[in-house]
């Protein structure tokens, strides 16, 4: 799971149904643009508003469309440990190289609760696991100590997607982690400085709109070519920030709609980005 992964959107039709034709176009853009792996049904995929049957269909479709050309990761997580475990026990892992599993949200568990949740996930899962720390959404931070405890508890924990924005926490992880445990950026606009710290890559949102430029930046950063990477970073910088100005995935879906890759529909309780942000994004795309 090194380099650029993309957290795929779930496109919808005007009738609020999953738009598989548009999803195919986005996947093809990612693959031809050079991404290393695809993440199906992460946060950007609006997984919390999809039915079990819709999720099953999307998991299958992503693998079929990728057709072995890139690695695939399934987003499977939640705040009901027993339910997550049951999902993992019944999941069809064919074609999936790993799962991405978010730290439990809303419940605000303590560090021991987070650790025990992931150990239950580990016992039920058949493939490597990418932990996912995103305190802005979950309401609780998974500390560096808990992450390191998990990384040393089982080789099945392969990496963590870190989206806490806490540089000191990242450095603690990078300084003390096992050699085969990867730290992955969860923030597009911070990816390049995080690569300079020693991170292995990113799970990106903007990467599905501008895969060629973004993956080039990431590869240059991994190779230590920061002068060249910096040029691409600042070319993308305002767009990387702009797509989050009025919520995710509303922003990236607007950008993708302007590229004729999908419509900008999202499911309630999300709403499309407001008119002012649409105009800002349009201007940024023109400048790009």
C-alpha positions in Angstrom: 0.0 0.0 0.0 2.7 2.5 -1.0 2.2 5.4 -3.3 -1.2 6.8 -4.2 -4.5 5.1 -3.3 -7.8 6.8 -4.2 -10.8 6.9 -2.0 -13.5 6.5 -4.7 -16.7 8.4 -4.7 -20.0 6.6 -5.1 -21.7 8.3 -8.1 -25.5 8.5 -8.0 -28.1 9.1 -10.6 -30.9 11.7 -10.4 -33.1 8.9 -9.0 -30.6 8.4 -6.2 -29.4 5.0 -7.5 -25.8 4.0 -7.7 -24.4 5.0 -11.1 -22.1 2.2 -12.1 -21.4 3.6 -15.6 -19.9 6.7 -14.0 -18.0 4.7 -11.4 -16.4 2.8 -14.3 -15.3 6.0 -15.9 -13.7 7.2 -12.6 -11.9 4.0 -12.0 -10.5 4.0 -15.6 -9.3 7.6 -15.1 -7.6 6.5 -11.9 -5.9 3.5 -13.4 -4.7 5.3 -16.6 -3.6 8.2 -14.4 -1.2 5.9 -12.5 -2.7 5.3 -9.1 -1.4 2.3 -7.2 -4.6 1.2 -5.6 -8.3 1.9 -5.2 -10.3 2.1 -2.0 -14.0 1.2 -2.3 -16.4 2.6 0.2 -14.3 4.7 2.4 -15.6 8.0 3.9 -15.6 9.6 0.4 -17.8 6.7 -0.9 -20.7 7.7 1.4 -20.7 4.2 2.8 -22.9 5.0 5.8 -25.9 5.8 3.5 -25.6 2.7 1.4 -27.6 -0.5 1.9 -25.9 -3.8 2.4 -26.9 -4.9 -1.1 -25.6 -1.7 -2.6 -22.3 -2.1 -0.8 -22.0 -5.7 -2.0 -22.6 -4.6 -5.6 -20.0 -1.8 -5.4 -17.4 -4.1 -3.8 -17.9 -6.6 -6.6 -18.0 -3.9 -9.4 -14.7 -2.2 -8.3 -12.8 -5.5 -8.4 -14.3 -6.4 -11.8 -13.5 -3.0 -13.3 -10.0 -3.0 -11.9 -9.5 -6.4 -13.4 -6.2 -7.0 -11.6 -4.5 -3.9 -13.0 -4.2 -2.2 -9.5 -4.6 -3.3 -6.0 -8.0 -3.0 -4.3 -8.9 -2.1 -0.7 -12.4 -2.5 0.8 -13.6 0.1 3.4 -15.2 -1.9 6.2 -15.6 -0.3 9.6 -18.1 1.0 12.1 -18.9 1.7 15.7 -20.6 -1.6 16.4 -17.8 -4.1 16.8 -19.9 -7.2 16.6 -21.6 -6.0 13.4 -18.2 -5.2 11.8 -16.9 -8.6 12.8 -20.0 -10.3 11.3 -19.5 -8.3 8.0 -15.9 -9.4 7.8 -16.7 -13.1 8.4 -19.2 -13.0 5.5 -17.2 -10.7 3.2 -16.1 -12.0 -0.3 -12.4 -11.2 -0.2 -11.7 -12.3 -3.8 -9.8 -9.5 -5.5 -9.2 -7.4 -2.4 -5.7 -7.0 -1.1 -6.6 -5.3 2.2 -9.3 -3.6 4.1 -9.4 0.0 5.5 -11.2 0.1 8.8 -12.0 3.3 10.6 -11.6 3.8 14.3 -15.1 3.6 16.0 -17.0 6.9 15.7 -19.6 8.6 17.9 -19.1 6.2 20.8 -15.8 7.9 21.7 -14.1 4.8 23.1 -11.0 5.1 25.3 -7.7 3.8 24.0 -8.3 0.3 25.4 -11.7 0.2 23.7 -10.1 1.1 20.4 -7.4 -1.5 20.8 -9.8 -4.3 21.7 -12.1 -3.3 18.8 -9.3 -3.7 16.3 -8.1 -7.0 17.8 -11.7 -8.3 17.2 -11.4 -7.0 13.6 -8.0 -8.7 13.3 -9.4 -12.1 14.4 -12.2 -11.9 11.8 -10.4 -10.5 8.8 -8.7 -12.6 6.2 -6.5 -9.9 4.6 -4.1 -7.2 5.8 -5.7 -4.3 7.7 -5.1 -0.6 7.3 -6.1 1.2 10.4 -7.8 4.6 9.9 -7.5 7.5 12.4 -9.7 10.5 11.6 -10.5 12.3 14.9 -12.4 15.1 13.1 -15.1 12.5 12.1 -14.9 9.9 14.9 -14.7 12.2 17.9 -11.7 10.4 19.4 -8.0 10.2 18.5 -6.2 6.9 18.3 -3.0 7.7 20.0 0.4 6.9 18.7 0.9 4.5 21.6 -2.3 2.6 20.6 -1.3 2.4 17.0 2.1 1.1 17.9 0.6 -1.4 20.2 -1.6 -2.7 17.4 1.3 -2.7 14.9 3.3 -4.9 17.3 0.4 -7.1 18.2 -0.2 -8.7 14.8 1.5 -8.7 11.4 -2.0 -8.4 9.9 -2.0 -4.7 10.8 -0.1 -3.5 7.7 -0.5 0.3 7.9 -2.5 3.2 9.3 -4.2 6.0 7.3 -3.4 9.0 9.6 -5.8 12.0 9.2 -5.3 13.6 12.6 -3.2 16.4 11.3 -0.9 16.1 14.3 2.6 16.2 13.0 4.2 15.3 16.3 2.0 12.2 16.5 3.1 11.2 12.9 6.7 11.6 13.9 6.3 9.4 17.0 4.8 6.8 14.7 7.5 7.0 12.1 10.2 7.0 14.7 9.0 3.9 16.6 6.9 1.8 14.1 7.9 -1.7 13.1 9.9 -1.8 9.8 7.0 -3.4 7.8 4.3 -1.1 9.1 3.4 1.8 6.8 2.1 5.3 7.7 -0.2 6.7 5.0 -1.4 10.3 4.8 -5.1 11.0 5.0 -4.8 14.6 3.9 -4.2 15.5 0.3 -2.9 19.0 1.0 -0.4 17.8 3.6 0.8 14.8 1.7 4.1 16.2 0.4 5.4 17.4 3.8 4.3 14.1 5.3 6.3 12.3 2.7 9.3 14.3 3.7 8.8 13.0 7.3 8.9 9.4 5.9 5.3 8.4 5.2 4.7 5.8 2.5 2.0 7.5 0.5 -1.6 8.7 0.7 -5.2 7.7 0.3 -6.4 10.6 -1.7 -9.6 12.3 -2.7 -8.3 14.8 -5.3 -6.4 11.9 -7.0 -9.5 10.7 -8.8 -9.8 14.0 -10.6 -6.2 14.7 -11.3 -4.5 11.3 -11.0 -1.6 12.0 -13.3 -0.4 15.1 -11.6 -1.1 13.9 -8.0 0.6 10.5 -8.4 3.6 12.2 -10.1 3.9 14.5 -7.0 3.7 11.5 -4.7 6.3 9.5 -6.5 8.7 12.4 -6.7 8.2 12.9 -2.9 8.8 9.3 -2.1 12.0 9.5 -4.2 13.2 12.6 -2.3 12.9 14.9 -5.4 11.2 17.6 -3.4 12.0 20.6 -5.6 10.1 18.9 -8.6 7.4 17.6 -6.3 6.8 21.1 -4.8 5.9 22.5 -8.2 3.1 19.9 -8.6 2.1 20.4 -4.9 1.4 24.1 -5.3 -0.2 23.6 -8.7 -2.8 21.3 -6.9 -2.8 23.0 -3.6 -5.8 25.4 -3.9 -7.9 22.6 -5.4 -6.9 20.2 -2.7 -8.2 22.7 -0.1 -11.1 23.8 -2.2 -12.8 20.5 -2.6 -13.3 20.3 1.2 -14.6 23.9 1.7 -18.3 22.7 1.9 -18.0 19.1 2.8 -16.7 15.9 1.3 -17.6 14.3 -1.1 -19.7 17.2 -2.3 -16.6 19.2 -3.5 -14.9 16.4 -5.4 -18.2 15.4 -7.0 -18.7 18.9 -8.3 -15.2 18.8 -9.8 -15.9 15.3 -11.3 -19.2 16.6 -12.7 -17.4 19.4 -14.5 -15.2 16.8 -16.0 -18.3 14.8 -17.2 -17.2 11.8 -15.1 -20.3 11.7 -12.9 -23.2 13.9 -11.6 -22.8 15.9 -8.4 -25.6 14.1 -6.5 -25.0 13.1 -2.9 -27.3 11.4 -0.4 -28.9 13.0 2.6 -27.9 14.1 5.1 -25.2 15.5 2.7 -26.1 18.2 0.2 -24.3 19.5 -2.8 -21.8 22.3 -2.3 -23.3 25.8 -2.3 -23.3 28.0 -5.3 -20.5 30.2 -4.0 -18.2 27.2 -3.5 -19.2 25.9 -7.0 -18.0 29.1 -8.5 -14.7 29.0 -6.5 -14.1 25.4 -7.7 -14.9 26.3 -11.3 -12.4 29.2 -11.1 -9.7 26.9 -9.6 -10.2 24.3 -12.3 -9.9 27.0 -15.0 -6.7 28.3 -13.4 -5.3 24.7 -13.2 
